[in-house]
Amino acid sequence: AEIYKVDGWGAPYFAVNSSGNIAVRPHGVDTLSHQEIDLLKVVKKASDPTSNGGLGLQLPLIVRFPDVLKNRLESLQSAFDFAVQSQGYGAHYQGVYPVKCNQDRFVVDDIVRFGAPFRFGLEAGSKPELLLAMSCLCKGSPDAFLVCNGFKDTEYISLALVARKLCLNTVIVLEQEEEIDLVIDLSKKLAVRPVIGVRAKLRTKHSGHFGSTSGEKGKFGLTTTQILRVVKKLEQSGMLDCLQLLHFHIGSQIPSTTLLADGVGEAAQIYSELVRLGAGMKVIDIGGGLGIDYDGSKSADSDVSVAYSLQEYASAVVQAVRFVCDRKGVRHPILCSESGRAIVSHHSILIFEAVSATSKEIPQVSSLGLEYFAEGLNEEGRADYWNLYSAAVRGEYDTCLAYADQLKQRCVEQFKEGTLDMEQLAAVDGLCEYVSNAVGVSDQVRTYHVNLSIFTSIPDFWAIGQLFPVIPIHRLEEKPGVRGILSDLTCDSDGKINKFIGGESSLPLHEIEGKGNGNGYYLGMFLGGAYEEALGGFHNLFGGPSVVRVLQSDGPHSFAVTRAVPGLSCGDVLRVMQHEPELMFETLKHRAEEFVHDEVVVDDSNGGGIGALASGLAQCFHNMPYLLPASSC
Ligand code: PLP
């Protein structure tokens, strides 16, 4: 646990149990103590063949824990409730979940259901997101907010107005000044009294990676001048009472409560000014930004950590709003946040398998063929070779390495010129490996090949260098003897993980012992429940992972898989790119009938004939694009 800093980033949901496996505590550690699920057992249940009592799902696999979602929501709510109560704040907290962080139907449904007792709502940023939020919120609290953010056209605004007609507590938040004309116009046409919010471009700037949309020059929101023009237009239309919410978002992963309080304080000033100007203000929506401590360092100096707890975040918000409103004599507004990362990050774990690793071959001098190799060297090469040998005899190891390096370069040049053959080049590679090994500077970092597409499943690592805790989920009682980087299945050099939390460029790993069907070496990527599934693409046509939903069942250590969804098949991902798998299959089958029958095999009984070929092809369309477990090959 210490090597992988599990206590730092994992508490209170993840720990290492006495078998050396990752234990998941879906309710957090404080509540129902000792309730924990062995993650390896879940992986085995999901991936073992059905004949062994498993579900036969292929890896990679996302394991979802809805109870973790519930705990995150309740923790966020109680942090604000405590801050409100202890500071004598005059209104309540009522958050929304931005569905863009993970639009999975069951994730959104769970959030609406778990959040209903405290009026938790949803935020949408596009038309399809709005549609899904509308339908999910039909089952939620009638007071829950439906916050409509993002760029809007006539259709988006009409849909949001329809949502209000359907008695969903919808707020249309203006992101661009032009949207106000559409809102005024369409609300008259549809005879709906809208509730309007305005997104302010704050001067407060978050300097981390995720803050590039903040500040005066940020991409989103209205400037002070634009907000004043909106107020005027609403006043002229007799709709100033409709303006009820002030929104801002200074970026995800806000590093410190100092920056947070600065932004919230500025927004509270704008809120108070809008009250003074006669708007019907009721809510301040502080956007997202509640961060996750991915490396457990509790530091404000990096994008992968934050220097506060949930409670410190909530208390800072309440204090900043209260301070400004009290000074201006303004009634305390309802506090809303759009925390996405903080709600969904912990609830899912991506599991994948290391299928092979580069081996550390230490060559035997006798096997190198050095005599034959030396014959091929030119004069300079021979001198290097001799100097290398003499330095070794004298015990001057640094000199040895320098000559080995120089010799290798010369040999590569000779090979390119055509004066050295492949065996000779292999011999110099072996010699250099031998020397660096003997001198003790040999590169000990191995490459572990993992059954995964980083582009599909950890896109933020590739795109913005976002780090997540990645660790083996078992054998944690065993000291890892190897350091490695992880290389995925895609044909792309960016498809590798070579940066890890704690600033490490390799990961401590164990030797791979078995493969597939429960004997493999399984790794987990943690805290990736937000954004990764929503952003992942189809590079190399690897579709998304299989998914299981896991609930605690009767005993303290037992669990039930309540939903299992296989990942996309080859046929499914081909369809995404407009191919037609049925037609493709027919074309290939036809080709087989044309060529295979007569020329290659006639006997179908050994699996080589057309029937077997066709069913093998059909199976390929049905399987996932990832590697099959060893026993199925
Ligand atoms: N609200 C808005 C407007 C956003 O742009 C974002 C994401 O950047 C969020 C909420 C969610 O932010 P976070 O995941 O940091 O909570």
Boltz pocket constraint, residues with backbone or C-beta under 6 A from the ligand:
constraints:
  - pocket:
      binder: B
      contacts: [[A, 98], [A, 101], [A, 149], [A, 249], [A, 251], [A, 252], [A, 253], [A, 287], [A, 288], [A, 289], [A, 290], [A, 338], [A, 339], [A, 340], [A, 341], [A, 342], [A, 530]]
      max_distance: 6.0
